[in-house]
Amino acid sequence: MITPIKQHHEIIANELRKAIRDREFKTGDPVPSEAELCKRFHTSRGPVRQAIATLRAEGLLSSSRGRRTVVLDNVPTQSFDGVISFSQWCKNSGIEPGQITQHLTRHPADAKLAASLEIEPGAPVVSVYRLRLMDSEPVMVERLNYPLEVGKIVLAFDTDSGSIYQELIDQGVDINNATRTIDAIAASAEDAELLNIPEGSPLLRVRRRAFTVDGTPIESSEDCYLPSKASFTLNTAREQPSPLTMVRSAS
């Protein structure tokens, strides 16, 4: 697979994200001027302005006209790709993603999975169980499930080679929206062994359903993260709807 060459403005944006994340530029600090950034990155104003615009769109930098740009937060908002794709999230964070497939199977859906995918119990599905890595370190186990029509693409893909999400997009699969439910669970023996932790250790679980534009479910997944490696932050503002909903857990 050929890795796309990053544009100069993308490299600058990544470096500035890292500087903000590492507290070189703290919340409330002014960002260096365009001239200073041009000198720092040995470039012209065009790529610098594109990088600054990207970080403004992510909510990291202020966007008031006539005022000095300042750091608003050290947690950027995410694109849809960053939300749904572990690989993209890692790359956006300057981390090298990795994966080791434990199994890839075609099998009949049980009642719970069939309900999540809105198919008949016993209908064929394709499931993937992978250990995910950040800079070669175990951080998460994922269980991905697809109805057969989508799963055929996954079966033909080398799941150790990279992002399944990106492969589905490249193959024209309509992934339009997704919901995520986040809670905490105890690590199973299987997951604990892969993550090198004691059985029963706490894990941060993210259950996701992805849909086509017409609302058809095409993925039901469960990602279980080491809580020391990942957390979730939501920025909200008064009088604006929040994407976060608190629900009562099922007993």
Stockholm file with secondary structure:
# STOCKHOLM 1.0

chainA/1-251         MITPIKQHHEIIANELRKAIRDREFKTGDPVPSEAELCKRFHTSRGPVRQAIATLRAEGLLSSSRGRRTVVLDNVPTQSFDGVISFSQWCKNSGIEPGQITQHLTRHPADAKLAASLEIEPGAPVVSVYRLRLMDSEPVMVERLNYPLEVGKIVLAFDTDSGSIYQELIDQGVDINNATRTIDAIAASAEDAELLNIPEGSPLLRVRRRAFTVDGTPIESSEDCYLPSKASFTLNTAREQPSPLTMVRSAS
#=GR chainA/1-251 SS CCCCCCCHHHHHHHHHHHHHHTTSSCTTCBCCCHHHHHHHHTCCHHHHHHHHHHHHHTTSBCCCTTSCCBBCCSSCCCCHHHHHCHHHHHHHTTCCEEEEEEEEEEEECCHHHHHHHTCCTTCEEEEEEEEEEETTEEEEEEEEEEEHHHHHHHHTSCTTSSCHHHHHHHTTCCCCEEEEEEEEEECCHHHHHHHTSCTTCEEEEEEEEEECTTSCEEEEEEEEECTTTCCCCCCCCTTSCCSCCCCCCCC
#=GC SS_cons         CCCCCCCHHHHHHHHHHHHHHTTSSCTTCBCCCHHHHHHHHTCCHHHHHHHHHHHHHTTSBCCCTTSCCBBCCSSCCCCHHHHHCHHHHHHHTTCCEEEEEEEEEEEECCHHHHHHHTCCTTCEEEEEEEEEEETTEEEEEEEEEEEHHHHHHHHTSCTTSSCHHHHHHHTTCCCCEEEEEEEEEECCHHHHHHHTSCTTCEEEEEEEEEECTTSCEEEEEEEEECTTTCCCCCCCCTTSCCSCCCCCCCC
//
